[in-house]
Amino acid sequence: MTDDVILQVKDLKAYFKLDEGLLKAVDGVSFDLRKGETLGIVGESGSGKSVTNLAIMRLIPSPPGHIAGGEVVFMGDDILKMSDDGIRKIRGNKISMIFQDPMTCLNPFLKISTQMIETIVLHQGLDKKAAKEKAVEMLKLAGIPAPEKRIDQYPHQFSGGMRQRVMIAMALSCEPEILIADEPTTALDVTIQAQILELINELSERLGTAVILITHSLGVVAGMCDSICVMYAGRIVERGTADEIFSDPRHPYTQGLIKSVPRLDKVSTQRLYSIPGQPPNVINLPDCCPFFPRCERAMDVCKTKYPKVAELGDKRTVACWLYGEGK
């Protein structure tokens, strides 16, 4: 692990045992995260984005799920081998997470002050008075008006956008090394989405926090991320910088995603492109390229064997038979 890499995910696997068979939600995911970097993980629903980050935090529900293999090395220590006490000291402190729906994450029976103060006291060792002052400061940074008054209100007294701002303030209150944002703008209108993303970007830069941004929106990662991992059927099919992914996408799936985005800079009378077919059922998935039924460039080998990862440059990889045997 190099000096500026704070998180290294190596061959991570998370499986679920279901009545229908074995669901390989995450099957051999690897990536690095550097200090201050914003990494986007994109893909259609069901591609394994959220499960990847639940596995990093060791929050996979068991049963039916379990982490089947791999390493998650955070600042030199493998999270997957830590004791329960060890991982509790990291969650919410060194690594924080913002979930899709803040209303299901905030306790509706407790005031915002109670929920924020508990986290700050637990991880930073402050007394309740100092913790409340810190909580008010974070709410102010997150753009909550009159934070001294609103901190003593309940979650239902906040709008959806304001609840998400509260979640961001809570997540960053302990100044974590890593912030995982799982679809943080779901169910928010476009204007509020832009404000929330700008807030995450601004606060992460101010605090020096690295960000893992999970989304299905290429527009979001284009404006925020330094590097991008494209996931499909539980695996990363392409990885590179944001500029590389958007200017020169290599995997047919990535190319399809980008072609599916409406363009405002070009006038076209053609129907908007959509990737044909549906994402595969990853239960008992055979050892082949899962994208081949939808791929316009599929070859015979795609139907019989999963492609190895091909190195196309520094941190630039693609898992596709179009680029040879890989490694």
C-alpha positions, 0 to 999 in steps of 0.5 A: 500500500503506497503512502497516499492509498488509505483504502485497498479493496482486494478480490472482495466477494459477498454472497447470499445463500437463497432458496433459489441458489447462490447469489454472488452480489459481489464477486472479486471486486478490487480498487484503491482509494487515495487520500482526498480522492472522490471515487465513483462506483456506477452501474445499473440497479442490482450491479452490486454497488451498494453491497460492495460498500456494505461489505467494506463496512462489514454490514452484510446481513448474516444470514443470508449473506456473508463475506466469502473472501478478499481483503479490505485494507484500511490504513494498513489493517484488514477490516475483515479480520478486525474484532467487533470492537475494532470495527465499531471504533472505525464505523462512524468515526474513521469511515462514515456512510450516508444511506439512500433514504435518511428517513429510515436512518434517522430515529423518528423518536429521537431529536437530532441533537440526541442522535448527533451528540451520541456519535460525537461523544462515543468517538471523540470523547467530548462531554455532552456540552462540547459535543452539542456545540460541535453538532451545531457547528456541523449543521451550520456547515451543512447549510441548516438554517438556525441550527441552534434551534433546529438541532432540538427538532425531530426528523419529521420536522425536516424536509427530505433535502434537509434530512439529507443535510443532517445525515451529511453533518452526522457523517462528517461530525467526526471528520472521517478519513472516508465518506461512503455516499450511497445514492445520496440524492435518491428521491430528491428533486433536481435542484436539491440534488445539485445542492447536496452533491455540491455540499458533499464536494465542498465539505470533503475538500474542506475536511480532506475526506476521501469519498466513495460515491455510489450512483447509477447517474453518469451525470453525477460522477462526471461532475464530482469524481476523480476516478470511476469504477463501472460495475456489472453483475457483481464485478468491475468491468472498467476502471479509470479516471473520469476523463478516461472513462468519458472520453474513451470508454472501452467496455461495451457496457460503459459505452452503452451507458454513456450513449444512453445519456441525453446530450444538451450540446447536440441536436438529434432527431434520433431516438435516445439509445438504450442498452438492449435487454435486462441485467442478468439474474446473478443467482448461479451465474455461469462462468461467462461474460454476463453482458454477452446477451446484451452486447453488440460486439459479443464473440463466441469466447464471451459465452464460455469464459469470463474475461480476465482483466486487461491493463490499459495503462496506469490504473486503467483496466477493462474486463473484456475479451476485445482486449486480449487475454488480460492477466 
